[in-house]
Amino acid sequence: MIPHSVITLSLATVLFNQMSQAFTERNLDAVRAAVSSGLRAIGVATVFCSAVLVVLAGPISMWLSGGSTASAAVQGQVLVLLAVSAPFLSATFLMNRAFYADEDGKTPMIMQVILSVFGVALALGAAALPPNRIIFGLAVAYSLGNVAGVIVSHIFLTRKMGHYGAAEVFDVHVRLTVAALGSAAVGSAALGLLGGYSADGFAWQSLTGSLVALLVCGSLMAVSYYFMLRALKVSELNAFLDPILARVRRRAV
């Protein structure tokens, strides 16, 4: 929820105002452009955050568990299952803003009913698993619900305002995923050197060790992700970074 709340909510607030104005002027082209650009921009951050959460689930869970390696091992597995669908959660949220921008609360309600039925069915399936596997089943159910949310939102959004550039959004996310996988490989290699895959490794020995692993591996992943995006010519990187850099410059002055 942290990447979603910090990144997606901030961008969605700005885009919501743009979409509301566009709907008032009955300018569907502007609405479609806002949805498309927004999905591509937030993907730059959420896809990377998903990779970080997957690769560094162990060190992160050490902090969530207060230093208990046994609890961290279980929490880390659950975190991986949840993190893989993080980009879908944010995408669904942004797509739903388009309906609210048009003061349409009925369509999101219908969509939520559909997704709730799907989610409850998956949860009941998870409940049928052995007791020590239920939590993992629920995590998978939650992730599948996030994926289903994008599919359902896409169907209803297309019916409402036509094609909004989903093919372009998909193309950008493919390149983002390639870059994220590359950065994940770098982070995994660094984590291995720090003992992240051994029960008696440095990253598992203490909160300090896990913090070092987070800082070192996270930094390497960020740098490698940046250069891979440049190599893959993902122009959305500038759209995401420019507002942040502009704010930093203003504060520096």
C-alpha positions in Angstrom: 0.0 0.0 0.0 2.9 2.4 0.6 3.9 2.8 -3.1 0.3 3.0 -4.0 -0.6 5.7 -1.5 2.5 7.8 -2.0 2.8 7.7 -5.7 -0.6 6.8 -7.3 -2.8 8.8 -5.0 -0.7 11.9 -5.6 -0.8 11.6 -9.4 -4.4 10.5 -9.4 -5.4 13.7 -7.5 -3.9 15.9 -10.3 -5.4 13.8 -13.1 -8.8 13.6 -11.4 -9.1 17.4 -11.7 -8.0 17.3 -15.4 -10.5 14.6 -16.2 -13.3 16.4 -14.3 -12.7 19.5 -16.4 -12.5 17.5 -19.6 -15.8 15.7 -18.8 -17.4 19.1 -18.1 -16.3 20.3 -21.6 -17.4 16.9 -23.0 -13.8 16.5 -24.3 -13.4 12.7 -24.3 -10.1 12.9 -26.1 -8.6 14.8 -23.2 -10.0 12.2 -20.7 -8.6 9.4 -22.7 -5.2 11.1 -22.9 -5.2 11.7 -19.1 -6.0 8.0 -18.4 -3.4 6.8 -20.8 -0.6 9.1 -19.7 -1.5 8.5 -16.0 -1.3 4.7 -16.4 2.0 4.9 -18.1 3.5 7.4 -15.6 2.5 5.5 -12.5 3.7 2.3 -14.0 7.3 3.7 -14.0 7.2 3.7 -10.2 4.8 0.9 -9.3 6.5 -1.7 -11.5 9.9 -0.9 -9.9 8.4 -0.9 -6.4 6.9 -4.3 -7.1 10.3 -5.6 -8.1 11.9 -4.1 -5.0 9.3 -5.7 -2.7 9.7 -9.1 -4.3 13.5 -9.1 -4.2 13.9 -7.5 -0.8 10.9 -9.2 0.8 13.2 -10.9 3.4 15.0 -7.8 4.7 11.8 -5.8 4.6 10.0 -8.5 6.6 12.8 -8.5 9.2 11.7 -5.0 10.1 8.0 -5.8 10.0 8.6 -8.7 12.3 10.8 -6.8 14.7 13.9 -8.9 14.0 12.3 -12.3 14.3 13.7 -14.4 11.5 11.0 -17.1 11.8 8.2 -14.5 11.4 10.1 -12.7 8.7 10.5 -15.9 6.6 6.7 -16.3 6.5 5.9 -12.6 6.1 8.4 -12.4 3.3 6.7 -15.2 1.3 3.3 -13.5 1.8 4.8 -10.1 0.7 6.1 -11.6 -2.5 2.7 -13.0 -3.4 1.1 -9.6 -2.7 3.8 -7.4 -4.3 3.6 -9.0 -7.8 0.1 -7.4 -8.3 0.9 -4.0 -6.9 0.9 -2.3 -10.3 -2.5 -3.7 -11.0 -3.9 -2.3 -7.8 -2.7 1.2 -8.8 -3.9 0.9 -12.4 -7.4 -0.1 -11.3 -7.6 2.8 -8.9 -6.6 5.3 -11.5 -9.0 3.9 -14.1 -11.8 4.1 -11.6 -11.1 7.8 -11.2 -12.4 8.4 -14.7 -15.9 7.3 -13.7 -15.9 9.4 -10.6 -14.6 12.4 -12.6 -17.8 12.1 -14.6 -19.9 11.9 -11.4 -20.7 8.3 -12.3 -20.9 6.2 -9.1 -23.1 3.5 -10.5 -20.6 1.9 -12.8 -17.9 1.6 -10.1 -20.5 0.0 -7.8 -21.3 -2.6 -10.5 -17.7 -3.3 -11.0 -17.1 -3.7 -7.3 -19.9 -6.1 -7.0 -18.4 -8.3 -9.7 -15.0 -8.1 -8.1 -16.3 -8.8 -4.7 -18.1 -12.0 -5.8 -14.8 -13.0 -7.5 -12.8 -12.2 -4.4 -15.2 -14.1 -2.0 -15.1 -17.1 -4.3 -11.3 -17.1 -4.2 -11.2 -16.6 -0.4 -13.5 -19.6 0.1 -11.1 -21.6 -2.0 -8.2 -20.4 0.1 -10.2 -21.4 3.3 -10.3 -25.0 2.0 -6.5 -25.2 2.0 -4.5 -26.7 5.0 -4.4 -24.3 7.9 -0.8 -23.4 7.4 -1.4 -22.6 3.8 -4.5 -20.4 4.1 -2.6 -17.1 4.5 -0.7 -17.9 1.2 -4.0 -18.7 -0.5 -5.5 -15.4 0.6 -2.5 -13.5 -0.7 -2.8 -15.2 -4.1 -6.5 -14.5 -4.0 -5.9 -10.8 -3.3 -3.3 -10.6 -6.2 -5.7 -12.3 -8.6 -8.4 -9.8 -7.5 -6.1 -6.9 -8.4 -5.4 -8.4 -11.9 -9.2 -9.0 -12.4 -9.7 -5.4 -11.3 -7.7 -4.1 -14.3 -9.5 -6.4 -16.7 -13.0 -5.4 -15.5 -12.1 -1.7 -15.4 -10.7 -1.9 -18.9 -13.9 -3.4 -20.2 -16.2 -0.8 -18.6 -13.9 2.1 -19.4 -13.7 1.1 -23.1 -17.5 0.9 -23.2 -17.8 4.3 -21.6 -15.3 6.3 -23.7 -13.9 4.1 -26.4 -10.2 3.2 -26.9 -8.0 5.1 -24.5 -4.6 3.8 -25.8 -4.5 0.5 -23.9 -2.2 -1.0 -26.5 0.3 1.8 -25.8 0.0 1.4 -22.1 0.6 -2.3 -22.4 3.7 -1.7 -24.6 5.2 0.7 -22.1 4.5 -1.8 -19.2 6.2 -4.6 -21.1 9.3 -2.4 -21.3 9.0 -1.4 -17.7 8.8 -5.1 -16.7 11.9 -5.9 -18.7 13.7 -3.1 -16.9 12.4 -4.2 -13.6 13.5 -7.8 -14.2 17.0 -6.5 -15.0 17.1 -4.5 -11.9 15.7 -7.5 -9.9 18.6 -9.6 -11.2 21.1 -7.0 -10.0 19.4 -6.7 -6.6 19.2 -10.5 -6.2 22.9 -10.9 -7.0 23.8 -8.2 -4.4 21.4 -9.8 -1.8 23.0 -13.1 -2.4 26.5 -11.6 -1.6 25.0 -10.2 1.6 23.7 -13.6 2.7 20.1 -12.9 1.9 19.5 -16.5 0.8 21.1 -18.2 3.7 19.5 -18.7 7.1 22.7 -17.6 8.8 23.6 -14.9 6.3 24.4 -11.3 7.2 21.1 -9.9 6.0 19.2 -12.2 8.4 21.4 -11.7 11.5 20.0 -8.4 12.8 17.9 -5.4 11.9 21.2 -3.6 11.1 22.1 -6.3 8.6 18.7 -6.2 7.0 18.9 -2.4 6.8 22.3 -2.5 5.1 20.9 -5.1 2.6 17.9 -2.8 1.9 20.1 0.3 1.3 22.8 -1.5 -0.8 20.4 -3.6 -2.9 17.7 -1.0 -3.2 20.3 1.6 -4.5 21.7 -0.8 -7.0 18.3 -1.7 -8.2 17.3 2.0 -8.6 20.4 2.8 -10.6 20.2 -0.2 -12.9 16.4 0.4 -13.4 17.1 4.0 -14.4 19.7 3.1 -17.0 17.6 0.3 -18.4 14.7 2.6 -18.9 17.0 5.0 -20.7 18.3 2.1 -22.9 14.7 1.0 -23.6 13.7 4.6 -24.5 10.9 4.8 -22.0 10.0 8.5 -22.3 7.5 8.2 -19.4 10.5 8.3 -17.1 10.9 12.0 -17.7 7.2 12.5 -17.2 7.5 10.9 -13.8 10.8 12.5 -12.7 10.3 16.1 -14.0 7.8 17.2 -11.4 9.9 15.6 -8.6 13.1 17.3 -9.8 11.3 20.6 -10.2 10.1 20.4 -6.6 13.6 19.6 -5.4 15.0 22.6 -7.3 12.4 24.9 -5.8 13.2 23.8 -2.3 17.0 24.2 -3.0 16.4 27.8 -4.0 
